[in-house]
Amino acid sequence: MAEGDNRSTNLLAAGTASLVEQLQGRGEVMLMAEKILRWERAGIPPAIMGVASLVFLTINYLDPSVLSGISCFVMFLCLAGYLGPILAPRFFGSDKWTTEQQQRFHEICSNLVKTRRRAVGWWKRLVTLKEEKSKMYFMTMIISLAAVAWVGQQVHNLLLTYLIVTFLLLLPGLNQHGIISKYIGMAKREINKRLKQKEKKNE
């Protein structure tokens, strides 16, 4: 068990070091993005929602085709990837890069590697479920995909995309401030309360 833990820790450290090296020129941008996504200032959540709303209202007004929308999005990513490392030092002052910032940047990269490993772990579990319990896998996938298809049919594509993107942008801040764990805890308590009431009625 200890050997497995050591191997896992070594893989995490190697993956983090590799990612730090790959993203070294984008450190300032990533630190700024992390501060925004974790709501380090009070007015950030409304600002995130405002920017997301403005972007989606623009898309709704322009009404581009799927191909045009994908092309513009990829073009924006290419420009950000090219201009980010060039402009970041001018705006954020790369000469003022401190040990604390380097440590925070290292933590961000470590969290990204952990997230990637979790996603791979979930995918492996899904593959294992398919191989070991094919009927359960089949029923779960059919019901889940049917539910998603029904929601997609009821809600407009752009509105649904807007809600998903806005939620994902707000998710790190919600998690950081304990809002998600608070409401999950409330939901668990409510479910337990109802289950106990049901058990008492059955008795």
Residue pairs with C-beta under 8 A, 6 or more apart in sequence:
12 110
12 113
12 114
12 117
15 113
15 116
15 117
16 106
16 109
16 110
16 113
19 109
19 112
19 113
20 105
20 106
20 109
23 30
23 109
25 84
25 85
25 88
26 84
26 85
26 88
27 88
27 97
27 101
27 102
27 105
28 88
28 89
28 91
28 92
28 93
28 94
28 97
29 84
29 88
29 92
30 105
30 108
31 92
31 101
31 104
31 105
31 108
32 92
34 104
34 108
34 172
36 44
36 48
37 169
37 172
37 173
38 172
38 173
38 176
39 45
39 173
39 176
39 177
44 173
45 170
45 173
48 166
48 169
48 170
48 173
49 166
49 170
52 162
52 165
52 166
52 169
53 162
53 166
56 158
56 161
56 162
56 165
59 69
59 158
60 158
64 72
88 94
89 95
126 137
129 136
129 137
129 140
130 137
151 160
152 160
155 163
171 180
174 180
175 181
